[in-house]
């Protein structure tokens, strides 16, 4: 978090993408363990529960001065500014690797809004601990 600090201008939508692109371009490796070995997850609500205080619930959102859809639109604009490298240095892309390197390695092209097969020969899977 010191090298790639969280951008407080994000609200829920786009946080993971923003951190992934920035961390990667700052030189950090990103990997996902096999799906049957995921060590943790986020439980939004209990199964079969109809009452969850999720921020996008319409009956809760109408009470807020800034609506969920406005925050989502703002986050999308912020992610676009990151991709275009138009953010202040503290929240911008790194200099260790390029956005093109990220696209090549991950297959996620935010400029063209497409996902394609990554170049897996470049991906190093960490050894288990």
JOSULLIN-V872620 format. One line per field, one symbol per residue. ss: DSSP state (H for helix, E for strand, C for the rest). phi: phi as a letter, one per 30 degrees, with the letter a starting at -180 (. if undefined). psi: psi as a letter, one per 40 degrees, with the letter a starting at -180 (. if undefined). A space follows every 50 residues. Layout:
BEGIN
ss = ???
phi = ???
psi = ???
END
This chain:
BEGIN
ss = CCCCCCCCCCCCCCHHHHHHHHHHHCCCCCCCCCHHHCCCCCCCCCCCCC CCCCCCCHHHHCCCCCCHHHHHHHHHHHHHHHHCCCCCHHHCCCCCCCHH HHHHHHCEECCCCEECCCCHHHCCCCCCC
phi = .ddbdddddcbidjdddeddddddddjddbbbdeedbddaaccdadeicc cbdddcdddddddcdcdeddddddddddddddddhcceeeccddcdbcdd dddddciccddchbbbdddddddccdddd
psi = dddgihheeihcheddddddddddeeeiihihiidefheiihhdiiiehe ghfieehddddeeidhiddddddddddddddddefeiiddeaiiediidd ddddddehgddefihihigdeehhhiii.
END
